[in-house]
């Protein structure tokens, strides 16, 4: 490997410096078993925010990856963390799951659930002011939302000096012994930084049985809208992709949320949907489709213009098995989408170009150690970062030749072809609303650590 790398570097112009293309590191403190979901979001060019925890504590960390963006030194980039964690019950890792993080301005907002308070689960929402983690003076704010058991995804934004939060979640319904299904809800908090108690509203989507309901998988923030994406088993939809949305500037409980937009093609989507916001008011949605005539599965990507409720571009990648996309995120400086999806390895990362309207060849990156990554997010608008338990994976997706370290991800090519676009219809489908108040508590303590190198690659 050393000789091959030396030959490559010798061919570079004298003014060019090698740069890092891949790095996989593992947390040295508060590490958890591989595969445990650890949400992550980018904050700025130097830091990302991730979840840390072990059997005694859970919290957030600032991941300093500035060395990854600097010219290569010939050694692994030094990546460090600053933690803010709590040891207080019930917020220990054995009872608490943080399912998502969203960064707005200099705040990181998070959601999840706590197990074992009174009976069953109770949803949590919280936040931390990120600059205070750098100085070691941060406080972690967290509160329990009554009436909903779990929250799965969250977004937040500043409007007229107030931070508004939207999250999607669910309650588990037990209609009979041994039978369960989930009842999906949309949480809205108009001003989460206001003094407690804080008012919230939950919009409950229709659900009468396990196969007569709406599923939600993501909440997105575009220029003008908050969008809730999923698929629907309930008649008249029958396995159709659908979304609801509200205007970002709307007052709480806007009637717009009761309109459901859907692609009126039965059996187009019969499982989870991954989605991401693009430029302006465009979103991308991805899912697996079964083609009954060719007896094959394909992973599909559809671009929707929310301004006109129109499917404006569509693509697909043929794959022989049903493998749902886990997560997608948009890299604006590259104009591409990075998709996390299981295939040859536990989880692969494929690149899609949402503006392409003809066939093209894309790249799939596969981590060699087979980590089952659960999250992938844009990193500094041009790269991506993924997490799996104690492992963090940083990658420049536009590498021009194979990794210089054989333990770093390998790549292979895959064809992507265009698809006909589908129509979008709209139907008024009223929701049931509940409201209440919750309080925010202050918890947390700070520490720091250096992450261990698993691999690094440069070119």
C-alpha positions as CSV (number, residue, x, y, z in Angstrom):
1,X,0.0,0.0,0.0
2,X,2.8,2.4,0.9
3,X,4.5,2.0,-2.5
4,X,1.2,2.5,-4.4
5,X,0.5,5.6,-2.4
6,X,4.0,7.0,-3.0
7,X,3.6,6.5,-6.8
8,X,0.2,8.3,-6.7
9,X,1.6,11.2,-4.7
10,X,4.6,11.5,-7.0
11,X,2.3,12.0,-9.9
12,X,0.6,15.0,-8.3
13,X,1.5,18.5,-9.3
14,X,4.1,20.1,-7.0
15,X,1.5,22.7,-5.7
16,X,-1.1,20.0,-4.9
17,X,-1.4,18.6,-1.4
18,X,-2.9,15.3,-0.6
19,X,-6.2,15.5,1.2
20,X,-8.3,13.1,3.3
21,X,-11.0,11.2,1.5
22,X,-12.1,8.7,4.2
23,X,-11.8,8.3,7.9
24,X,-13.5,5.9,10.3
25,X,-12.9,6.5,14.0
26,X,-14.4,5.0,17.2
27,X,-15.3,6.8,20.4
28,X,-13.0,6.2,23.4
29,X,-15.5,7.3,26.1
30,X,-19.2,6.5,26.4
31,X,-19.0,4.1,23.5
32,X,-21.9,1.7,22.8
33,X,-22.2,-1.6,20.9
34,X,-22.0,-1.4,17.1
35,X,-25.3,-1.0,15.4
36,X,-26.9,1.0,18.3
37,X,-28.6,4.0,16.6
38,X,-26.6,7.2,17.2
39,X,-28.2,10.3,15.5
40,X,-25.8,12.9,14.1
41,X,-26.0,16.3,12.4
42,X,-23.5,18.8,11.0
43,X,-23.3,22.2,12.8
44,X,-20.5,24.0,10.9
45,X,-17.3,23.4,9.0
46,X,-15.6,22.4,12.2
47,X,-18.2,20.5,14.3
48,X,-20.9,18.0,14.1
49,X,-23.3,17.0,16.9
50,X,-23.7,13.3,17.8
51,X,-25.3,11.2,20.5
52,X,-22.9,9.4,23.0
53,X,-23.7,7.0,25.8
54,X,-23.0,3.8,27.6
55,X,-24.8,1.8,30.3
56,X,-24.5,4.7,32.8
57,X,-24.9,7.9,30.8
58,X,-26.3,9.4,27.7
59,X,-25.9,12.9,26.1
60,X,-24.6,14.8,23.1
61,X,-21.1,15.4,21.8
62,X,-19.4,18.0,19.6
63,X,-17.2,16.1,17.1
64,X,-14.3,18.3,16.0
65,X,-13.4,17.1,12.5
66,X,-11.5,20.1,11.3
67,X,-8.4,18.0,10.8
68,X,-10.3,15.9,8.2
69,X,-10.8,19.0,6.0
70,X,-7.1,20.2,6.4
71,X,-4.4,19.0,4.0
72,X,-3.2,15.5,4.9
73,X,-0.2,15.2,7.2
74,X,0.6,11.6,6.2
75,X,-1.0,10.5,9.5
76,X,-4.6,9.9,10.6
77,X,-6.6,13.1,11.2
78,X,-7.0,13.8,14.9
79,X,-10.7,13.9,15.7
80,X,-11.9,14.8,19.2
81,X,-15.1,15.1,21.0
82,X,-16.5,17.3,23.8
83,X,-19.4,15.7,25.6
84,X,-22.4,16.9,27.6
85,X,-24.0,14.0,29.4
86,X,-26.2,13.2,32.4
87,X,-26.0,10.4,35.0
88,X,-29.5,11.2,36.4
89,X,-32.2,8.6,36.3
90,X,-34.4,8.3,34.2
91,X,-32.1,9.8,31.6
92,X,-29.5,7.0,31.8
93,X,-28.8,5.1,28.6
94,X,-30.5,2.0,29.8
95,X,-33.8,4.0,29.9
96,X,-33.4,6.7,27.2
97,X,-33.2,6.6,23.4
98,X,-32.4,9.7,21.4
99,X,-33.8,9.2,18.0
100,X,-32.9,12.4,16.1
101,X,-31.0,15.7,16.2
102,X,-31.6,18.9,14.3
103,X,-29.3,22.0,14.4
104,X,-30.9,25.5,14.1
105,X,-28.7,28.5,14.4
106,X,-26.4,27.5,17.3
107,X,-28.9,25.2,19.1
108,X,-29.1,21.4,18.8
109,X,-32.6,20.1,19.3
110,X,-33.2,16.4,20.0
111,X,-36.1,14.0,20.5
112,X,-36.7,10.4,21.6
113,X,-38.3,8.6,24.4
114,X,-37.7,7.3,27.9
115,X,-38.7,3.8,29.0
116,X,-40.1,2.8,32.4
117,X,-41.5,6.0,33.8
118,X,-44.9,5.0,35.3
119,X,-45.9,2.7,32.5
120,X,-44.5,2.2,29.1
121,X,-42.6,4.9,27.1
122,X,-42.9,8.7,27.2
123,X,-41.6,11.0,24.5
124,X,-38.8,13.5,25.2
125,X,-37.7,16.8,23.6
126,X,-34.7,18.8,24.5
127,X,-32.0,21.2,23.4
128,X,-28.5,22.5,24.1
129,X,-26.7,25.7,23.1
130,X,-23.7,24.4,21.2
131,X,-21.1,27.2,21.8
132,X,-21.4,26.4,25.6
133,X,-20.2,22.8,24.9
134,X,-17.0,24.3,23.5
135,X,-16.4,26.3,26.7
136,X,-17.5,23.5,29.0
137,X,-20.3,25.5,30.5
138,X,-23.3,23.9,28.6
139,X,-26.5,22.8,30.2
140,X,-28.7,20.1,28.7
141,X,-32.4,21.0,28.6
142,X,-34.9,18.1,28.4
143,X,-38.7,17.6,29.0
144,X,-41.3,14.9,28.7
145,X,-44.2,15.3,26.3
146,X,-47.4,13.9,27.9
147,X,-49.7,11.9,25.8
148,X,-47.3,10.5,23.2
149,X,-45.0,7.6,23.7
150,X,-42.2,8.0,21.1
151,X,-40.8,10.7,18.9
152,X,-38.8,9.6,15.8
153,X,-37.7,12.7,13.8
154,X,-37.4,16.4,14.5
155,X,-36.8,19.8,12.8
156,X,-36.6,23.3,14.3
157,X,-36.3,26.8,13.0
158,X,-36.2,30.4,14.2
159,X,-39.2,32.5,13.3
160,X,-39.5,36.1,14.7
161,X,-37.1,35.3,17.6
162,X,-38.9,32.1,18.6
163,X,-37.7,28.5,17.9
164,X,-40.5,26.4,16.6
165,X,-40.2,22.6,16.7
166,X,-42.0,19.9,14.8
167,X,-41.5,16.2,15.4
168,X,-43.2,13.0,14.3
169,X,-44.0,10.2,16.7
170,X,-46.4,7.5,17.7
171,X,-48.4,5.7,20.3
172,X,-48.6,1.9,20.4
173,X,-52.2,0.6,20.4
174,X,-53.2,-2.8,21.7
175,X,-56.6,-3.6,20.2
176,X,-56.5,-7.2,21.4
177,X,-54.2,-9.7,23.2
178,X,-51.1,-10.2,21.1
179,X,-52.1,-7.5,18.5
180,X,-50.4,-4.1,18.2
181,X,-50.2,-1.2,15.8
182,X,-49.0,2.4,16.0
183,X,-51.0,5.6,15.9
184,X,-48.9,8.3,14.2
185,X,-48.8,11.9,15.4
186,X,-47.3,15.3,14.5
187,X,-46.0,17.3,17.5
188,X,-45.8,21.1,17.3
189,X,-44.1,23.4,19.8
190,X,-44.4,27.1,19.0
191,X,-41.7,28.4,21.2
192,X,-39.6,25.8,22.9
193,X,-37.2,28.3,24.5
194,X,-40.0,30.1,26.3
195,X,-40.3,29.8,30.2
196,X,-42.0,26.6,31.4
197,X,-44.7,25.4,31.2
198,X,-44.5,25.3,27.4
199,X,-47.6,24.6,25.2
200,X,-47.7,21.9,22.6
201,X,-50.1,20.5,20.1
202,X,-50.3,17.0,18.6
203,X,-52.1,16.3,15.3
204,X,-53.1,12.6,15.2
205,X,-53.2,10.9,11.8
206,X,-56.1,8.5,10.9
207,X,-55.6,5.0,12.3
208,X,-58.2,2.3,12.9
209,X,-56.2,-0.9,12.6
210,X,-52.7,-2.1,11.6
211,X,-53.5,-2.0,7.9
212,X,-55.7,1.0,7.9
213,X,-53.5,3.9,8.8
214,X,-50.9,6.5,7.7
215,X,-47.3,5.9,8.4
216,X,-44.8,8.8,8.8
217,X,-41.1,8.3,8.4
218,X,-39.6,11.8,8.2
219,X,-40.2,15.5,8.8
220,X,-38.4,18.0,6.4
221,X,-37.8,21.7,6.4
222,X,-37.7,23.5,3.0
223,X,-37.6,27.2,2.3
224,X,-41.3,27.7,2.9
225,X,-42.7,24.5,4.3
226,X,-42.5,21.8,7.0
227,X,-43.2,18.5,5.3
228,X,-44.2,15.1,6.8
229,X,-43.5,12.2,4.5
230,X,-44.7,8.6,4.6
231,X,-47.0,6.0,3.0
232,X,-50.6,5.0,3.5
233,X,-52.3,1.7,4.0
234,X,-55.7,3.3,4.5
235,X,-58.3,3.2,1.8
236,X,-58.5,4.9,-0.7
237,X,-54.7,5.1,-0.7
238,X,-53.6,1.5,-0.6
239,X,-49.8,1.5,-0.4
240,X,-49.3,5.0,-1.9
241,X,-46.6,7.5,-1.2
242,X,-48.0,10.5,0.6
243,X,-47.1,13.7,2.4
244,X,-48.7,16.5,4.4
245,X,-47.2,20.0,4.9
246,X,-47.7,23.3,6.6
247,X,-46.2,26.7,5.8
248,X,-43.3,27.7,8.0
249,X,-44.9,31.1,8.8
250,X,-48.3,29.7,9.6
251,X,-50.0,30.0,13.0
252,X,-50.4,26.8,15.1
253,X,-53.0,24.3,13.9
254,X,-53.1,25.5,10.3
255,X,-55.9,23.8,8.3
256,X,-53.3,23.1,5.6
257,X,-52.1,20.1,7.6
258,X,-55.4,18.3,6.9
259,X,-54.7,18.0,3.1
260,X,-52.9,14.8,2.2
261,X,-50.9,14.8,-1.1
262,X,-50.4,11.3,-2.6
263,X,-49.3,9.6,-5.8
264,X,-52.5,7.7,-6.9
265,X,-50.8,4.5,-7.9
266,X,-51.8,1.5,-5.7
267,X,-48.9,-0.7,-4.5
268,X,-46.3,1.8,-5.5
269,X,-44.9,1.9,-2.0
270,X,-45.5,-0.8,0.6
271,X,-42.8,-0.1,3.2
272,X,-40.6,2.7,4.6
273,X,-39.8,5.9,2.7
274,X,-36.6,7.9,3.0
275,X,-36.7,11.6,2.2
276,X,-34.6,14.8,2.2
277,X,-35.1,18.5,1.4
278,X,-33.3,19.9,-1.7
279,X,-33.0,23.4,-3.0
280,X,-35.9,25.9,-2.6
281,X,-39.1,23.9,-2.1
282,X,-38.0,20.6,-3.7
283,X,-37.9,17.4,-1.8
284,X,-36.6,13.9,-2.7
285,X,-38.3,10.7,-1.6
286,X,-37.0,7.2,-2.0
287,X,-38.5,3.7,-1.5
288,X,-38.4,0.2,-2.8
289,X,-40.9,-0.8,-5.6
290,X,-41.9,-4.3,-6.7
291,X,-42.4,-4.7,-10.5
292,X,-44.9,-7.5,-10.9
293,X,-44.4,-7.9,-14.6
294,X,-40.6,-8.3,-14.4
295,X,-40.6,-9.9,-10.9
296,X,-37.9,-7.5,-9.7
297,X,-37.3,-4.9,-7.1
298,X,-36.0,-1.4,-7.7
299,X,-35.0,1.5,-5.5
300,X,-36.8,4.6,-6.7
301,X,-36.0,8.3,-6.2
302,X,-38.7,10.9,-7.0
303,X,-38.3,14.6,-6.9
304,X,-41.4,16.6,-5.9
305,X,-41.9,20.4,-6.3
306,X,-44.0,21.4,-3.3
307,X,-45.0,24.8,-4.9
308,X,-47.0,23.0,-7.6
309,X,-47.5,19.6,-6.1
310,X,-45.7,17.9,-9.0
311,X,-43.4,15.0,-9.4
312,X,-40.7,16.7,-11.6
313,X,-38.0,14.0,-12.0
314,X,-37.8,10.2,-11.3
315,X,-35.0,7.6,-11.3
316,X,-34.5,4.0,-10.3
317,X,-31.7,1.6,-9.4
318,X,-32.4,-2.1,-10.1
319,X,-31.6,-4.4,-7.2
320,X,-32.7,-8.0,-6.9
321,X,-33.9,-8.0,-3.3
322,X,-36.3,-5.9,-1.2
323,X,-33.9,-3.6,0.7
324,X,-35.5,-0.4,2.1
325,X,-33.4,2.7,2.0
326,X,-32.5,3.7,5.6
327,X,-31.8,7.4,5.2
328,X,-30.9,10.0,2.5
329,X,-29.5,13.4,2.8
330,X,-28.6,16.2,0.3
331,X,-25.1,17.5,-0.3
332,X,-25.8,20.9,-1.9
333,X,-22.2,21.7,-3.0
334,X,-22.1,18.4,-4.9
335,X,-25.7,18.6,-6.1
336,X,-26.1,15.0,-5.0
337,X,-28.0,12.8,-2.6
338,X,-26.2,10.2,-0.4
339,X,-28.3,7.1,0.4
340,X,-27.7,4.7,3.2
341,X,-29.1,1.3,2.2
342,X,-28.3,-2.4,3.1
343,X,-27.1,-4.5,0.2
344,X,-23.8,-6.4,-0.2
345,X,-22.5,-5.3,3.2
346,X,-24.7,-4.5,6.2
347,X,-25.0,-0.9,4.9
348,X,-23.8,0.7,1.7
349,X,-23.7,4.3,0.6
350,X,-24.8,5.2,-2.9
351,X,-24.8,8.6,-4.7
352,X,-27.7,9.9,-6.6
353,X,-28.0,13.0,-8.8
354,X,-31.5,14.4,-8.5
355,X,-31.2,16.8,-11.5
356,X,-30.3,14.1,-14.0
357,X,-33.0,13.1,-16.4
358,X,-31.2,10.4,-18.4
359,X,-29.3,7.2,-17.5
360,X,-26.0,7.5,-15.6
361,X,-23.6,5.4,-13.6
362,X,-23.3,6.1,-9.9
363,X,-21.0,4.9,-7.2
364,X,-21.6,2.8,-4.1
365,X,-19.2,2.9,-1.2
366,X,-19.0,-0.1,1.1
367,X,-17.2,0.1,4.5
368,X,-14.9,-2.9,4.6
369,X,-15.5,-3.7,8.3
370,X,-19.2,-4.1,7.7
371,X,-20.5,-1.7,10.3
372,X,-24.3,-1.5,10.3
373,X,-24.6,2.3,10.0
374,X,-28.0,3.8,11.0
375,X,-27.6,7.5,10.2
376,X,-26.0,9.4,7.3
377,X,-26.0,13.2,7.2
378,X,-24.4,15.9,5.0
379,X,-21.0,17.1,6.3
380,X,-20.0,20.7,5.5
381,X,-22.4,20.7,2.4
382,X,-20.1,18.5,0.3
383,X,-19.2,15.3,2.2
384,X,-21.1,13.0,4.5
385,X,-20.8,11.6,8.0
386,X,-22.4,8.4,9.3
387,X,-22.7,6.7,12.7
388,X,-23.0,3.2,14.1
389,X,-22.7,2.8,17.8
390,X,-19.1,3.9,18.7
391,X,-18.1,4.3,15.0
392,X,-18.1,7.5,13.0
393,X,-17.5,7.4,9.2
394,X,-16.5,10.6,7.3
395,X,-16.3,10.5,3.5
396,X,-15.7,12.6,0.5
397,X,-18.0,10.9,-2.0
398,X,-16.2,12.3,-5.1
399,X,-13.0,10.3,-4.7
400,X,-11.2,9.8,-8.1
401,X,-9.5,6.4,-7.3
402,X,-9.7,3.7,-4.7
403,X,-8.9,4.3,-1.1
404,X,-5.3,4.3,-0.1
405,X,-6.1,2.3,3.0
406,X,-7.6,-1.2,2.2
407,X,-9.5,-1.0,5.5
408,X,-11.4,2.1,4.3
409,X,-14.5,1.8,2.2
410,X,-14.3,0.3,-1.3
411,X,-16.3,1.4,-4.2
412,X,-18.1,-0.1,-7.2
413,X,-20.4,1.3,-9.9
414,X,-24.1,0.8,-10.4
415,X,-26.4,2.0,-13.3
416,X,-29.3,4.4,-12.6
417,X,-32.1,4.9,-15.2
418,X,-34.9,7.5,-15.6
419,X,-38.5,6.7,-14.8
420,X,-41.8,8.3,-15.9
421,X,-43.1,10.8,-13.4
422,X,-46.3,10.1,-11.5
423,X,-49.2,12.5,-10.9
424,X,-49.9,13.9,-7.4
425,X,-53.5,14.2,-6.1
426,X,-54.8,15.9,-2.9
427,X,-57.5,14.9,-0.6
428,X,-58.8,16.5,2.6
429,X,-58.3,14.1,5.4
430,X,-59.0,15.6,8.8
431,X,-56.8,15.0,11.9
432,X,-57.6,14.7,15.6
433,X,-55.9,17.3,17.8
434,X,-54.7,17.2,21.4
435,X,-52.9,19.9,23.3
436,X,-51.2,20.4,26.6
437,X,-48.2,21.8,28.5
438,X,-44.8,20.4,29.5
439,X,-41.8,21.6,31.5
440,X,-38.1,21.7,30.6
441,X,-35.5,20.6,33.2
442,X,-31.8,21.4,33.2
443,X,-29.4,18.5,33.4
444,X,-25.9,17.7,32.3
445,X,-22.1,17.8,32.8
446,X,-19.2,18.2,30.3
447,X,-16.1,16.2,29.4
448,X,-13.9,15.4,26.4
449,X,-12.0,12.6,24.6
450,X,-10.0,11.7,21.6
451,X,-11.4,9.2,19.1
452,X,-9.5,6.1,18.0
453,X,-8.5,5.6,14.4
454,X,-10.0,2.7,12.5
455,X,-8.9,3.7,9.1
456,X,-8.1,6.8,7.0
457,X,-7.5,7.3,3.3
458,X,-6.1,10.2,1.2
459,X,-5.4,11.1,-2.4
